[in-house]
Amino acid sequence: MEKTYWLHVISPLHVGAGRGIGYIDLPIVREVATKWPYVPGSAIKGVIADKNNATDENRKNKPLIAAAFGRAGDEDSSAGALVFSDASIVCLPVRSFYGTFAWVTSPLALKRLRQLKVDSIPVPQIGDVIVLDGNQISSLPQQNQAPKVYFEDIDLTERINVALEPICNALSQSIFEEDDWQKIFAKRFALVHDDIFTFFCEMGTEVNSRISIDEKTKTAAGKMLWNEESLPIDTILSGLVWCDKVYSGSSGQALKAQDLMNEFCKEPCYLQIGGKASVGKGRVRCVFS
C-alpha cells in the first residue's frame, strides 16, 4: 500500500547541504545528476513523527507509533515501517512579467511522477512554453506573431496545447482543496523545456545574506556575514510513502499496514521542515492522496 504526498512551501524552505564552496555559503540539497532541489525523505519522516508525539515513552506504550516510527532497545528494537521517499520538485515558482509569477515544470519532472495518470505529456521546444488558454502569464497577441511569456530574463513563445489540461487538473486537485486556488494554479501553470527548467532550478532559488550580532555591542560581529539559499514560497514537491506488513515489537503481533497509513498519512497538515525555524523558514503544507 502506498500514497503520494505533496509539499506546498508556504515560507522559504532551507534543507541544507552543509557548507558550500561558491558564493552561497549554505546551499540547499540537490540531486547529483540533475542539480534539481529536493527534500530528503528522512526529513519528512522525522517531522511527521514529531507531529504525532513519537517520544520514547509513546514508542514503548503505543503499538502504532512504535510500528510506524520504530523504537530503540536491546530486545524490542525495531525500524519504523513507514517509508518516505525523497520529495522531488514538481513546480518551481518563477517571476513572470505578466501575472506576477508562474508555476513552472518540465516534461522530465512530470514523467518522474509515476503516480500521475495522464495519457501523454507534451514536449515543448527549447524556445517555447506550453500554457493553457485563458492564462494570465502571456503577453497580448501581436500582429502575425504568437504571444510571448517572459520569465526572469528569458522570453519564450506561447504555445497552447489542450494536452496540458488533464495534467494541470490532476496536479491542482491533488495539491489544493479550494476551487479558487485550483483556478489560480491553472492560470499560472507552464511547461518548459527540461534545460530551461534546470536553469530556473539553479538560478531561481532564494538567496539571502545574513549576519551574526555581537551580544555586547548589538552590531554585526566582525566578518560574520554569509549567504543562505532557500526554496521560494509556492514551490511544489512530491514523493511517495508506503508501508509493508509490520509487527509490534517482540510480541510479534501483526499490524495492518493500512492502519498505519490511515493513522499517520491522512488529513492535510502543516509541518516545519529544515533549519532556520526561528526566523520563520521551513513551513510547508503536506497533503496525502
PyMOL commands that set and color helices and strands:
alter all, ss='L'
color gray80, all
select helices_A, chain A and resi 41-51+56-61+63-69+107-111+164-175+179-188+194-203+249-251+257-264+277-279
alter helices_A, ss='H'
color red, helices_A
select strands_A, chain A and resi 2-9+38-39+70-71+78-79+82-84+87-95+101-105+128-131+148-151+154-160+189-192+206-213+220-230+236-243+246-248+253-255+269-272+283-288
alter strands_A, ss='S'
color yellow, strands_A
deselect
rebuild
show_as cartoon
